[in-house]
Amino acid sequence: LLEAGDVVGGRVRSDEELCPGDVVDLGAELVHGTTTSLTRLLGRLGERLEPLFVWAQGDGGPLEEPVNGGYGLYYIGREHRLLPYNSSDAEFVHLNSTLSALSSLSPPPAHLSLLDHLVASSVPPALLALAQAGYANTLCTELSQLSLGRAVAWEHAWGEDGEDVDFRVAGGMASATRWLQRGLRIRTG
């Protein structure tokens, strides 16, 4: 395995010094759903998965109810305001309704990006930025680069699990990276 960085794992990095006594994931930080190959691997490794509140649109959220007492707040930076996950703000509700309806687009127009679709659906700029943050975190791309068809496919994939659940890996995501490295000759940098 050749790794261009100083450590193996790309965006997967866990830190035990930032917050003594706890593992903090820097980069990849969540496991989505209960039926993925990553969820199964972490189970075989004996890693404890802690349910988290699903907050980002790009992660299938926001949820209707808090998880383990946690809830989400959205910071709308351009307007310097916070919205709770269950806000009745009309623009926020419109954004979430538009994103929730993606899975019903069949087949989506091949030439459109998700950004094109959201703009055509009259999602205001401040909320476009919120959607951008959610999808950039989950799919590592900009709304303008994500085809509407791919966004619809991801919505279907998230829905196949039958539940909106994300997990934090108690021992850190790097545990999976360490397992995948077994038996490999590795050169970094």
Disulfide bonds with the S-S distance in Angstrom:
none
